[in-house]
Amino acid sequence: MSTDFYREGEPVADAKAPAGPISERWEKRRFSGRLVNPANRRKLRVIVVGTGLAGASAAATLGELGYRVANYCFQDSSRRAHSIAAQGGINAAKNYRNDGDSVHRLFYDTVKGGDFRSRESNVHRLAEVSTEIIDQCVAQGVPFAREYGGLLDNRSFGGAQVSRTFYARGQTGQQLLLGAYQALQRQVAAGTVDLHTRHEMLELVIVEGKARGIVVRDLVTGEISTELADAVVLATGGYGNVYFLSTNAMGCNVTAGWRAHRKGAYFANPCYTQIHPTCIPQSGEHQSKLTLMSESLRNDGRVWVPKQKGDDRHPADIPEDERDYYLERRYPAFGNLVPRDIASRAAKVVCDEGHGVGPGGLGVYLDFAAAIERLGKKAVEAKYGNLFDMYERITGENPYERPMRIYPAVHYTMGGLWVDYDLSSNIPGLFVAGEANFSDHGANRLGASALMQGLSDGYFVLPNTISDYLADGPFDALDETHEDVVAARKAVDDRIGFFLNNDGDRTVDSFHRELGKIMWEYCGMERTDEGLRKAIGLIRGLKDEFYRRVKVTGKNEQLNQELEKAGRVADFLELGELMCIDALHRTESCGGHFRAESQTEDGEAKRDDEHFSYVAAWEFGEDAPVLHKEALEFEYVKPTQRSYK
Amino acid sequence: MKLSLRIWRQSDAQAEGKMVSYEIDEVSEDASFLEMLDVLNERLIGEGEDPVAFDHDCREGICGACSLVIDGQPHGPQAATTTCQLHMRKFKDGDSIDIEPWRAGAFPVIKDLVVDRSAFDRIIQAGGYISAPTGTAPDAHAVPIPKQDADAAFSAAACIGCGACVAACPNGSGMLFMGAKVTHLSLMPQGQPERATRVLGMVAAHDEAGFGGCTNTGECAAACPKEIGLDVIGKLNRDFRKAAIRAA
């Protein structure tokens, strides 16, 4: 493609994963990485931003190890991070079911599910660590679902043919996060972790090339302060809210990651976005977010649309032979359990053809009639009761009697800050964990893998790898008068001052909604060269307008939710442009990134391994971003065209 | 639909608050309660007024951030439903609605409808955990747990820490919240070694934070969006008495 929008720089490579058999790399790395003497750990200060699964588990574990940890979250309690909303489950290669699962199979499934755009070494480690996570969580008292014999129950989950998913009714994320939250609070009581709630990171402090601290705003008093340390860990989640409507919590944002990106951290594969197939459709213009219905529902629910276009009969009145169970028809081997990207796009296809149901024809049925007949209403209620109740509260419809209406919505972002095998970004001392990094899911994440990755990074990977970096510490003493610290702080003050003094007339939300519409239309489920170019122009125009017209009420020295949102939307505007540039440059389709120009005869995503078997790591540039390619090599799982037929 | 709102406005923790009236029109019955407030706030900003501050995040009933007293009821009129999951179809055209923050001594108002619930975190810090440092765990199947215990533990663990129980209680007691955590951990074999110290520590932190005692009014369980039952308070009291006698 033309390089109007970016420049290409030097390639980048992961220098930390050891060579040799893949199943030995993690053990080798743990041995080759330097350790920090327990007596020296208390001299080392680590900042962890975020208290979701990755952040809370990392902060708690680093505290247990004896480091001095400062942990930040913008919520009023660390227990409210958005990991709490994950419903379905967490994968682990325990093979408790004796159904052929193994570390290698989980590794294989994850690489394949990611459409061969992830790093093999990282994924293998994730599969290895998965079993330890379950042990750890059970020891903490996480109340996983159990069978009558008292052992843990498992289910099969989106795209897997084995039952390796552990769950706690439909609230697995909540229970895992509370486990990590309690471990974290224990460290707060022990004095190893200073926890700062209602604080938002607004800038990264870099001194002599190393990440040495952050600038934060106290969201209650407006006080701006700096926290200095020997290393900084960002565990700040995904950026799905760039679409305005997504299943993310309202506060989820990219600011911490984007501020680091502007200071030199590479942002990898920003266009890899997961659109989740089973969400409640939008009901009107007032809509502020979309609600996910766990895809575990696809285990027992059957997805269909009326064969006749525009058929507005009550679903119960549509006879069996006038229904199109399109997933079962197109993908007989996997049926309703095809991976998320495939299920989402299939829904878009049938709706675009005019078969959609509900308001605007943007919905498909997820029908439990067969499951209720087969298992009984009680069994279905036991499995999915809370999800059914939630659906009814939102839509006013009873899913025991009438099929749910679902439609895809933005749910997860596979892209994120570039990290090596040690979870270190390209800025020394800046580590990135959980959804905020890019590393394990390639171009598409499998169900029940986000919780696994967040906890893998936080409990087991980062606490082991960060010691190799901290072994060189403590670094030179710093104080707040250092010129780089002063400059970082001033940048924050200036930005806040700008927003509060801008004599605008449009609300922050109105810009956010408009950005979201552009992103969903042109950088959503289907992307084209023409559309992406148009989107880049629209976003640039919107960004100009934002700075001219945005209106922020109130002052800094108070709880000011408009001011918080303004900074976040400003960063989303820049990220949105980069996402479109990334999507434009990647002319292949892969996983969640579907370029209409690159599809097979039957409409499936068609990769171009010859030209695109790489991670696109973007460096910030004032005029244009710079692309650094990290070549991907597949020694163990040979890339094939994914097929779920 | 058209609504008359009366909303608690308080510019900061020190300021005096008062109820302020707002009229709002063209509210969709498919909108959530918080989306209705979003619409009001868009209008207020347009008019150069300070928008109404309220806590909210996931908007799907699980994070526990949202916390409005609606017509005198924490989380409003619908049973087992957080404020964010309450939809306007539960109201009628022409209704007047009062919106206030949680009111309890241990939850001071920060601004408008936003309160400080950090006392809940301090209760957890005082023992609401199982000490299991990372890496020390045995295999997950080492200790089977009867399904009925695991299910009961889960039901107690479903607490979202929103604080509606405290807001509903005439004594401003946090015992339903605390009882839910004590019950969850006491039902698990992993929770036994610290069972006594846990409950003593949590109760002391609860009392120190200024929460009141339980007088069996039962408003807490009625207000709980996750339907945590009063039985957890019974379990809490039993554990506390046992632990206190042993400690004496």
Contacts between the chains, C-beta under 8 A, distances in Angstrom:
chain1	res1	chain2	res2	distance
A	57	B	134	7.5
A	60	B	134	7.3
A	61	B	133	7.9
A	61	B	134	4.3
A	64	B	133	4.6
A	64	B	134	6.2
A	75	B	57	6.2
A	75	B	63	7.6
A	75	B	65	6.6
A	76	B	55	6.1
A	76	B	65	6.7
A	76	B	114	7.9
A	76	B	116	7.4
A	76	B	117	6.1
A	76	B	118	7.4
A	77	B	64	7.8
A	77	B	117	6.5
A	77	B	118	7.1
A	77	B	120	6.8
A	77	B	121	5.5
A	77	B	161	6.7
A	78	B	121	7.3
A	79	B	64	7.2
A	79	B	121	7.6
A	79	B	161	5.7
A	80	B	57	5.8
A	80	B	58	7.7
A	80	B	63	4.3
A	80	B	64	6.1
A	80	B	65	5.3
A	80	B	161	7.9
A	82	B	57	7.2
A	82	B	58	6.3
A	82	B	63	7.2
A	84	B	58	6.8
A	84	B	62	5.5
A	84	B	63	5.3
A	85	B	58	4.9
A	85	B	60	5.9
A	85	B	62	5.1
A	85	B	63	6.7
A	94	B	140	7.2
A	96	B	141	6.8
A	132	B	135	7.6
A	132	B	137	7.5
A	134	B	140	4.6
A	135	B	137	3.9
A	135	B	138	6.6
A	135	B	139	5.8
A	135	B	140	4.9
A	136	B	132	7.0
A	136	B	134	6.1
A	136	B	135	7.5
A	136	B	137	4.8
A	137	B	140	7.9
A	138	B	137	6.7
A	138	B	140	4.2
A	138	B	190	7.4
A	139	B	130	7.1
A	139	B	132	3.9
A	139	B	136	7.0
A	139	B	137	3.6
A	139	B	138	7.1
A	139	B	190	6.0
A	140	B	129	7.5
A	140	B	130	5.4
A	140	B	132	4.9
A	140	B	190	7.4
A	141	B	130	4.5
A	141	B	132	7.9
A	141	B	153	7.6
A	141	B	184	7.0
A	141	B	185	5.4
A	141	B	188	4.7
A	141	B	190	5.0
A	141	B	191	5.5
A	143	B	150	5.6
A	143	B	151	8.0
A	143	B	153	4.3
A	143	B	154	4.0
A	143	B	157	5.2
A	143	B	184	6.8
A	143	B	188	7.1
A	144	B	150	7.3
A	145	B	150	7.3
A	145	B	154	7.7
A	146	B	144	7.8
A	146	B	145	5.9
A	146	B	146	7.8
A	146	B	147	4.9
A	146	B	150	4.3
A	146	B	151	7.8
A	147	B	147	6.4
A	148	B	147	5.1
A	149	B	144	6.5
A	150	B	144	2.9
A	150	B	145	5.3
A	150	B	146	5.4
A	150	B	147	6.6
A	150	B	150	7.8
A	151	B	141	5.6
A	151	B	144	5.6
A	152	B	140	6.0
A	152	B	141	6.6
A	168	B	154	6.0
A	168	B	157	7.9
A	169	B	154	6.2
A	171	B	62	6.9
A	171	B	158	6.5
A	174	B	62	5.8
A	174	B	158	7.6
A	174	B	160	7.5
A	175	B	154	7.4
A	175	B	157	6.1
A	178	B	157	6.7
A	181	B	124	7.5
A	182	B	124	6.2
A	182	B	128	6.0
A	182	B	129	3.6
A	182	B	130	7.3
A	183	B	129	6.4
A	183	B	132	7.4
A	183	B	134	7.6
A	185	B	121	6.3
A	185	B	124	4.5
A	185	B	125	4.6
A	185	B	128	6.9
A	185	B	129	6.3
A	186	B	125	7.3
A	186	B	129	4.6
A	186	B	131	6.5
A	188	B	121	7.8
A	188	B	125	5.4
A	189	B	125	4.1
A	189	B	126	6.9
A	195	B	121	7.9
A	197	B	118	6.8
A	197	B	121	7.7
A	220	B	110	5.8
A	247	B	60	7.9
A	249	B	57	4.3
A	249	B	58	4.3
A	249	B	59	7.0
A	249	B	63	6.4
A	250	B	56	6.1
A	250	B	57	5.6
A	250	B	58	7.7
A	250	B	59	6.1
A	251	B	57	5.1
A	283	B	28	7.5
A	283	B	30	4.0
A	283	B	31	7.8
A	284	B	28	5.1
A	284	B	30	5.6
A	284	B	31	6.9
A	286	B	28	5.5
A	286	B	30	7.7
A	286	B	31	4.3
A	286	B	35	4.6
A	286	B	36	7.6
A	286	B	38	7.1
A	286	B	39	6.0
A	287	B	35	7.1
A	288	B	32	7.4
A	288	B	34	7.0
A	288	B	35	5.1
A	288	B	38	5.7
A	288	B	59	6.5
A	289	B	59	4.9
A	289	B	60	7.7
A	291	B	59	7.6
A	291	B	60	5.0
A	292	B	60	7.5
A	389	B	80	7.4
A	390	B	60	7.0
A	390	B	61	6.5
A	390	B	85	7.0
A	393	B	61	7.8
A	393	B	78	7.4
A	393	B	81	5.9
A	393	B	85	4.8
A	393	B	86	7.8
A	393	B	87	6.8
A	394	B	32	7.7
A	394	B	85	6.9
A	394	B	87	6.7
A	396	B	30	8.0
A	396	B	87	7.2
A	396	B	89	5.7
A	459	B	134	4.8
A	459	B	135	7.9
A	460	B	134	7.2
A	460	B	135	7.6
A	463	B	134	7.0
A	505	B	46	8.0
A	507	B	42	5.5
A	507	B	45	4.9
A	507	B	46	7.0
A	509	B	38	7.3
A	509	B	42	6.4
A	510	B	42	7.5
A	551	B	45	6.4
A	553	B	45	5.6
A	553	B	48	6.8
A	553	B	49	7.1
A	553	B	50	5.6
A	553	B	51	6.7
A	554	B	50	5.5
A	558	B	11	7.3
A	558	B	12	6.2
A	558	B	111	6.9
A	559	B	12	7.6
A	559	B	53	5.6
A	559	B	110	5.9
A	559	B	111	4.4
A	559	B	114	6.3
A	561	B	51	7.1
A	561	B	53	5.7
A	562	B	45	6.7
A	562	B	51	6.4
